[in-house]
């Protein structure tokens, strides 16, 4: 079961585009990293797939194909069944999962029952999911209230909840951004371990590109709502194609060139920072396929 995004564009109500002609396919079992600086559109991309955009945004164009269905055309009742069951989202702030005044187990149970799980053997299934997410004695932890646990523990419980329904895809939206370095490593190690145990698609969103090295097999680079490069993670780290990717990895520096008061919205989004720019870059490039890589840069025409 694949997830295929075709020509996806999302705009603000004022007409400004926040996602521009996104094209990418994630296969079942494939782990892909989505990387870019803060504000590049990474979270909006995940929210678009799940159809949970803020009110100020709307879909301008494109299709989101999941199991042969366009998620932008199905009824709200059907997309609700898919969210949290077939496609799960792990959010940045783990404490937002939970009501601080209700014990952990009761909240996990309510989540499971809401998505159609039967109460029979539910406790053991919850325990098994939490063991997968790193809890050796889950029966002890779920008796607690959320405020009694660290952010790292709550994030692991959130991962356990996502695993409960054996989803086809999990989206992790900056899952380590609110954690200290010790808990960050625990979550990265946990995700690396899950990769070998569960056959599911996974999108890891981050602005810290180095986190992708040990977790994802493919990587997609986003800048100002544009998808600039897609390829195998280790190949991109060895030899980035797009100048912006090279900058993210630290293999080049950039210089900000003088820009007109009114920028050309049809140019490459990296035009005003790129040392390799040419006159053709005033027109946004299409997607070029070169050496097993997808890249949007006129250098590779």
N, C-alpha and C positions, 0 to 999 in steps of 0.2 A: 504494500500500500504506500503510494508516494504522495507527497505534497508538492504541488506544482503552482508556482505563482507566475502569472503571465501579464506583462504590461501594467503592473499595479501602480496607480497614482492616487495619492490622497492629498486633499487640499484643505486649507483653512477657509472659514466662511468669507474671509476678505479676499480670497482668490489665490493667496500664496500657497505654492505646493510644498508639502513636507516630505512626500515620497514621490519619486519621479521615475516612471517606467521601470519598475523593479521586475526583473526576470530571474527566477532561480528555481531549481528543483531539488527537493530533499527526499532521498529514498528511505524507505523503512529500514531501520538498522544503521543509518548513516549519522555520524556525529559531525556537526558543522559549527564553526565559530562565526559569530557576526560581530565585527569589531569596528570601532570608530570613536571619535571623540564625543564628549557629552553634547547632546543636542543634534546629533547627526541623523536621527530618525530610527534608531535601533528599536527602542521600546514601542514606538508607533507602528513599526513593522509587525511586531508580535501581536499587538492589540488589533491591528487590521485583520490578521488571519482569524482571530477569535471573535471579530466583530464587536469589539468593546471600545471603539473610538470615543474620545470626548465629544460632547455636543458641538463644540466649535469646529469639528472636522467632518469631512464627508468623502466618500469614495468618488473619485473623478473618472476613473477608468480601470479596466483590468478584470482578471478572473483569478480566483483562488480555488484550485481543484484539489479535492480530498476524496479519495475513494470514488472517483468519477463524478463527484458532485461539485458544483460551483457554490462555495460557501456564501457567496454574496447574493445568491438567488433563493436559497432555501428559507423556510419559515423560521421565525424566532424560536418556536418550540423545538425544532430539530437542532438548531445550533446550540441551544442550551443543553441538549442531551450529549452533544459532542464535547462541549467545554467541561473540563474536569474529569472526563471519563476516557475519551479517545485522544484528546489533546489536553495536556495539563500545563499549567503555568506556575513556575516557582518565582516569587516576586523578590524585589530587592530588600524589603524591610520585613524580616520574618515575624516580628511582633504584630504586624497587621493581619496575620492569619487568624489570630485568636482573640476571643473575649477574655480579658484578664481575670474575670470573676467566675469562670466556668472551668472545671478540671479538663485536662488535655483529652482524656479518653472519651468523655461525653461529646466533645467537639468533633473528634475524628469519627465517632460513631454516627453523628448526625450527618456529616459530610458523606459517609459511605451509603447511608440509607437514602439520602436525597438523590444519589445517582444510581439507585436501583439495586443495591446489594441487599441480599437477604440476611436476616439477623442470625440465622443458623451458622455456626462456625465463624461468625464475624470477628470475635475477639482474637481467635488464633490467626486469622488472616491479617489483622492489624498488627499483632505481634511479629508475624513473619516480615511484613513490610518494614517495620521499624528496625528489625534485625538487619535487613538489607541496607538500611540507612545508617548503620553503625551503632545501634543500641544493643549491648549484650544482654541486658535484663530489662526489656521494655516494660514489663509489668510493674516495675518500680517507678519508672519515670512518668507513666501516663496517669498516675494517681495525683500528680502535682498540678498546681495552677501555672499558667504561662509565666507569671511574674517571678516564679521561683527558678526559672531556667535561664541560662545565658542565651544570647543571640545565636551563637553557633549551634546550641542544642535545638533551639526552636527552628532553625533552618533545616537541620537534619530531620526533624519531625515533619516539616513541610515537604521534604523530599520523600519521606516515607508515605505521606498521604498521596502524593502524586503517583507513587508506585502501586498503590493499593488496587487500582482498577486495571493494572497491566496495560497502560495506554500505548497507542501506536507512536505518539510523539510527546516529548516533554520539552517545554520552552523554559530556559533558566535565564531570567532577566537580571543581570548583574548580581548573581547569588552570593557573591563574597564582598560586595562593596561596603556593607555596614559592619564587617567583621574585622577583628584584629588579625595580624599576620599568622598567629598560631591557629586560629579557627579557620582562616582562609585556606591554609595548607590542608587542614582536616577535610574541608569540603572538596577541594580539588582531588585529594587522594580518594575520597569516597566516590566521586564521579568517575574517576579512572577505573575504580574497582567495579562499578556498576556496568561500565561499558562492556566488560567481559562476561557479565552475567545475564544481561537482559537485551533481547533483540528489539530495540525500539529506536526510532529517530530522535535526535536530540539537537536543539539549537541553543548554544551557549552564547549569550550576549555579554559583551564586556568592552570597556575602554582600555583595558590593560592587556595588550596583545600577547605578552609573554605567558599569560595564564593558559593560552590555547595550545601550547607546545605539547603538553602531556595528556591532553583530553580529547582534542578533535582531530579528525583525519582530513577535513576540508575547512577552508576559511573563506569568508566573504567580507570585503572591505567596503564600508559605507562612509560617504562624506556629503554633508548637506543634502541628505535625502536621495543621493545617487549611489547606485551600486557600481563600484569602480573596478573591482577585481575579484575573481573567484578561482580557487585552485587548491591543490593539496597543501596542507599546512606546512609540512617540512620543506616543500619546494618553494613556497612563497618566502619562508624565512631565509632560505639559501639564496634565492634570486628573485626579489620582488620586481614585478613589471611596471606597475603604475608608480609615478613619482611620489604620490601621496602615501602609498604603501611603504615605499622605501623610507620615507620620513617617519612613519609610525614605528618601523622596526629599528630605526636609528642608524640606517646606512647612508643617510644624506641629511643635510641641513636645508632650510628653506629661507628664501628672501621674499619679503613682501614688497611687490612692485607698486608704484603709484597707480591708483585706480580712479576712473572718472567718478564724478558725484553720483551719476546714475549708471549702475553696472549693467552690462549686457547679460540678461537673464538666460539667453540662449547659448552662452559660451560654456565651455568646460567649467565645472564648479571650482576647480583648483587653478584656474587660469591666472589669477592675480597673485599666486604664490609660487608658481612653477618656473624653475630655471630652464626647463626644456621647451617652453611654450613657443609656438609658431603661429603664423596668421590663421592657419586652419583651426586653431583651438578656440577661435571666436564662435565656432559652431560646435555644439556638443556632439561628441563622437557616438557612433552606434556601438553595439557589442561586437568585438572582434574575438575570434577563437584562434589561439596560437599555442602550439605545443602543449595541448591538454589544459590550457588555461583560458579563462574568459576575462577580457580586459577592455575597459573603455578609455582608450587613449589613441590619438592619431598616429603616434610613433609606430603602432603595430598594425597600421592599415595594410 
